[in-house]
Every structure is written in C-alpha cells, then in structure tokens.
Amino acid sequence: RTHFFCCCLFVIMEVIPVIALLAAVVLQSAPANSASISTFNLSAYMQERNNETFPTNYYGVDVSEPYSSSAFKCLRGLNLQFAVIRCYQSIGRVDPSCAGSVANAHTGGMQRVDAYMFPCPKCGNAAGQVHSLLSYFEKEEVKVTRLWLDIEGSQYWTGSASSNQAFMNELVDAVESAGLVYGVYTSVVQWEGIFGSSSYSKGSGKPLWYPHYDGQPDFNDFRPFGGWSKPTFKQFSDSGSKCGVSYDINWGPSI
C-alpha cells in the first residue's frame, strides 16, 4: 500500500506541471477580443517592437524637427532609405532648420533627400512664398531631389473653395516657373475639404504622396481623385520612433 501511494503521488506530481503549461498556452492563445484579431497586423507590430530592419529598399521617413547626421545614420541602418525634410512652415516662413537637417540626412547616408513645403494660404502671395524658399535653397545650397507641396488641414486654408483653388493655382504656377521638381502631398479627404471637389486637378500631372495610417505598405487602399490615377508614395504610419527620432513612415515601389 505504501508503494502504491508513492507511485500515485509521483504520477500526480509529474502530470500537474504539464496540465498547467497546457492551460497557460490555451489562455495566451485565446483572443480577448475576436474583432480586433482580424485587423491586427502582427508583422508590423513585431517590426516595431523588435527594432527589425525594414524589408525592402523603399521605405523612408519625413520629419518636421531638426535631427543630427548620427540620427539619420541610425535610421539608415534600419533600411530606411529616404528622408523628406520640412523646409517651409504653415506660419508663412522658411523652416530655419531645413538646411541643417537636409545636410545631415545626406551625411547620414540617406539614398534620397526631399523637402516639403507647408504653405500659408491665409498669408496670401503664393508666388512670394515660393520665391523666399527658392532663395533660401540657393543661399544655403540645399540639395533635394523633389519639393513636395503639403496640401492638408482645412484650418490653415481660407473658408472659400474658389479662393483656395486660386491660391493653389498660383502656388503650382510659381513652382513650375521656378523650374523646381515637385510633387503633391495630400489625400482625397483633404483635397475635397479644401478645394470643394475631387475633380479639381491642379498639379495632378506630378507625383502624388498620400497619407493613410492603416499600417499597410501598399496602394491597395488608394482610389483615384484630383486627376491622379495612381500614387508614388504612401505615408502609412505616423508612429515611427527609433534612433531618438519621431517620424512618419513612408513606402513606395521605387525611389
């Protein structure tokens, strides 16, 4: 009887840990909210959490604050290949940190460096704003591949669609007269909200960079508007935060 009791005790002590382990696995696997599982992007989550490098050569960042060359070098080490630097602010002036950040992005090894201009429609004189930015580029020897016209935020524009269209017409005409290589950053929601119609198409002959924070580096969500039938870049996340830099994450099939 003593022998039988010891055998039973041994079996129980061996089985209990196995049962506990199986229970833990089941609990960890069970979704707390089944609705959220269908939209959860595990790959993107692990990429952010594990600090993995991005999988292709066509990811990049855009920033609105000044950063050092070492910060850009760190981002480049994560396979973030291009950077877009703010060079004109919505308050109607050149961003004073533009030249330094552009130079640092080049020094940090970014394969391509662009700039973006956040114009000031309420300030008026779109041509004058373009001229002041171009003068700054020339004086500071700012080297960028493309200037993106940042068209967003109806609160920064006038309350009149016709006035907004007139400003955009002047802005694009000034950029083209200056011979600048440019593109447009906007979304269908912003475009319609500012210009009153998705059929307004000034600047649509140039590349489109659009935002949609769905965490997906693809164009499957895109629908034509404003004369654009296809985009060039997509800003798919606004939560980039590595190397001491806060940035939006962008993707394109080529650069």
C-alpha positions in Angstrom: 0.0 0.0 0.0 2.8 2.4 0.8 4.4 1.5 -2.6 1.1 2.2 -4.4 0.7 5.5 -2.6 4.2 6.7 -3.6 3.6 5.7 -7.3 0.3 7.7 -7.4 2.0 10.7 -5.8 4.8 10.5 -8.3 2.4 10.4 -11.2 0.4 13.3 -9.9 3.5 15.5 -9.3 4.6 14.8 -12.9 1.2 15.5 -14.6 0.2 18.7 -12.8 3.0 20.8 -14.4 2.1 19.6 -17.8 -1.6 20.5 -17.3 -0.6 23.9 -16.0 1.6 24.5 -19.0 -1.2 23.5 -21.5 -3.6 25.8 -19.7 -1.2 28.7 -20.0 -0.8 28.1 -23.7 -4.5 28.0 -24.2 -5.1 31.2 -22.2 -2.4 33.0 -24.1 -3.8 31.9 -27.5 -7.4 32.8 -26.7 -8.4 36.3 -28.1 -9.6 38.7 -25.6 -11.5 40.5 -28.4 -12.0 38.4 -31.5 -13.0 41.5 -33.5 -9.5 43.0 -33.1 -7.7 40.0 -34.3 -8.8 40.4 -37.9 -7.3 43.9 -38.1 -4.2 43.3 -36.0 -1.0 43.5 -38.1 1.4 41.1 -36.4 4.2 41.7 -38.9 4.1 45.4 -38.4 3.9 45.1 -34.6 6.9 42.8 -34.4 8.8 45.0 -36.7 8.3 48.0 -34.4 8.8 46.1 -31.2 11.9 44.1 -32.2 13.6 47.0 -33.9 13.9 44.9 -37.1 15.1 46.5 -40.3 12.5 47.2 -43.0 12.3 44.5 -45.6 12.9 46.5 -48.9 14.9 49.5 -50.1 11.8 51.6 -50.5 10.9 52.8 -47.0 11.6 56.3 -45.7 10.8 59.0 -43.1 9.5 62.5 -43.1 10.3 64.8 -40.2 9.4 68.3 -39.0 12.1 68.7 -36.4 15.9 69.0 -36.7 18.0 65.9 -36.3 21.7 65.1 -36.4 23.6 63.1 -39.0 24.1 60.3 -36.5 20.3 60.0 -36.1 19.8 59.7 -39.8 22.7 57.2 -40.0 20.9 55.1 -37.3 17.7 55.3 -39.4 19.6 54.3 -42.5 20.9 51.3 -40.6 17.3 50.2 -40.3 17.0 50.2 -44.1 15.0 53.5 -44.1 16.4 54.7 -47.4 14.9 58.2 -48.0 14.0 61.3 -45.9 11.7 64.2 -46.5 12.5 67.3 -44.5 10.1 70.2 -43.7 11.5 73.3 -45.3 8.6 75.8 -45.2 6.2 76.2 -42.3 2.5 76.9 -42.2 3.0 80.2 -40.4 4.5 81.6 -43.7 8.2 81.3 -43.3 11.1 79.1 -44.3 11.9 76.5 -41.6 15.3 77.7 -40.2 16.4 74.1 -39.5 15.8 72.9 -43.1 19.4 73.3 -44.5 21.0 71.6 -41.5 18.6 68.7 -41.5 18.9 68.2 -45.2 22.7 68.2 -45.0 22.6 65.8 -42.0 20.3 63.4 -43.9 22.8 63.3 -46.8 25.8 62.9 -44.4 23.8 60.1 -42.6 23.7 58.1 -45.8 20.1 58.6 -46.9 19.8 57.5 -50.5 17.4 60.3 -51.4 16.5 63.5 -49.6 13.4 65.5 -50.5 11.8 68.6 -48.9 8.3 69.6 -48.2 6.6 73.0 -48.2 3.7 73.6 -45.9 2.3 76.8 -47.5 0.4 79.6 -45.7 -2.8 80.3 -47.8 -4.1 82.8 -45.3 -0.8 84.8 -45.7 -1.5 85.1 -49.5 1.1 85.7 -52.2 1.9 82.1 -53.0 4.5 83.2 -55.6 6.3 85.2 -52.9 6.4 82.2 -50.6 7.9 80.0 -53.3 10.4 82.7 -54.1 11.5 83.0 -50.5 12.0 79.2 -50.3 13.9 79.1 -53.5 16.2 82.0 -52.4 16.9 80.1 -49.2 17.7 76.9 -51.1 20.2 78.9 -53.3 21.8 80.8 -50.4 22.2 77.7 -48.1 23.0 75.3 -51.0 20.1 73.0 -50.1 20.3 69.9 -52.2 17.0 68.0 -52.5 15.6 65.7 -55.2 12.0 66.9 -55.1 9.9 69.5 -53.3 6.5 68.3 -52.0 3.6 70.7 -51.7 1.9 69.8 -48.5 -1.8 70.3 -49.1 -3.7 69.5 -45.9 -5.5 70.9 -42.9 -8.5 73.0 -43.9 -8.0 75.1 -40.8 -4.9 76.5 -42.5 -6.8 77.5 -45.6 -9.5 80.0 -46.3 -13.1 79.1 -46.0 -13.7 79.5 -49.7 -13.1 76.7 -52.1 -12.6 79.2 -55.0 -10.1 81.2 -53.0 -8.2 78.1 -52.1 -8.1 77.0 -55.8 -6.8 80.4 -56.8 -4.0 80.1 -54.2 -3.1 76.6 -55.3 -3.1 77.7 -59.0 -0.7 80.5 -58.1 1.4 78.1 -56.0 1.8 75.5 -58.7 2.4 78.1 -61.4 5.2 79.7 -59.3 6.9 76.3 -58.6 6.8 75.4 -62.3 8.0 78.8 -63.4 11.0 78.4 -61.0 11.8 75.1 -62.6 11.5 73.1 -59.4 11.0 69.4 -59.4 7.9 68.9 -57.3 5.0 66.7 -56.2 1.9 67.0 -54.1 1.2 65.5 -50.7 -2.5 65.2 -49.9 -5.4 62.8 -49.5 -8.8 62.6 -51.1 -10.4 63.9 -47.9 -8.1 66.8 -47.6 -8.4 67.7 -51.3 -12.2 67.7 -51.3 -12.3 69.6 -48.0 -10.0 72.3 -49.2 -11.0 72.7 -52.8 -14.6 71.6 -52.7 -14.3 68.9 -55.3 -12.3 65.8 -56.0 -12.4 66.7 -59.7 -10.2 69.8 -59.2 -6.8 68.7 -60.6 -4.2 71.4 -60.4 -0.8 69.8 -60.1 -2.1 66.3 -60.9 0.5 65.9 -63.6 3.1 65.4 -60.9 3.7 62.6 -58.4 1.3 62.1 -55.5 2.3 61.2 -52.0 -0.7 60.4 -49.9 -1.4 59.5 -46.2 -3.4 56.7 -44.9 -2.4 55.3 -41.5 -3.5 51.7 -42.0 -0.1 50.2 -41.3 0.0 48.7 -44.8 2.9 49.5 -47.2 0.9 49.1 -50.4 -1.5 51.0 -52.6 -4.5 48.6 -52.2 -6.5 51.3 -50.4 -6.0 54.0 -53.0 -8.8 55.4 -55.1 -8.3 58.0 -57.8 -9.0 61.6 -57.2 -7.9 65.1 -58.3 -6.6 63.8 -61.6 -4.3 61.2 -60.1 -4.9 57.6 -61.2 -2.0 56.2 -59.1 0.3 57.4 -56.3 4.0 57.4 -55.9 4.4 57.2 -52.2 2.2 56.3 -49.2 2.6 57.6 -45.7 1.2 54.5 -43.9 2.2 55.3 -40.3 2.6 58.3 -38.1 4.1 56.4 -35.1 7.8 56.0 -36.1 10.0 56.4 -33.1 13.6 55.0 -33.3 17.1 56.4 -33.0 15.8 59.3 -30.9 13.7 60.5 -33.9 9.9 60.9 -34.2 8.8 60.4 -37.8 6.1 59.3 -40.2 6.9 56.1 -42.1 6.5 56.1 -45.9 6.7 53.5 -48.6 6.9 53.4 -52.4 7.6 50.7 -55.0 10.6 52.7 -56.2 12.5 55.8 -55.4 
